Amino acid sequence: DANMVKSSIGLVTALNPVLGYEKSAAIAKEALKTGRPVYDLVLEKGWLSKEALDALLRPENMTRPREWPANK
C-alpha cells in the first residue's frame, strides 16, 4: 500500500544519498517521536519538492544504481 510506504521510517535509507546523513537522521528521529510520516516531514521542511520526492521513491529508482543531483 502506497500510504504504508510513505509512512515507513525505512524511507530515510532512500533519502540519505540526496539529503545527507544529518537531515535523514533528523527526519527519522522526528518521525519516530511524533508518529508523523517521513514523506510529510520532508515536504513540510521544504527539503525536496513533491515531484522530486515522488521520483526518488519510485520503486524502479530505489532498486537500481543511480546518481541523484545534490539537493540545494
Protein Blocks (a to p, Z undefined) as FASTA:
>chain_A
ZZlmmmpmklmmmmmmmnommlmmmmmmmmmmnopafklmmmmnopacfklmmmmmpmkl
mmcccdddddZZ
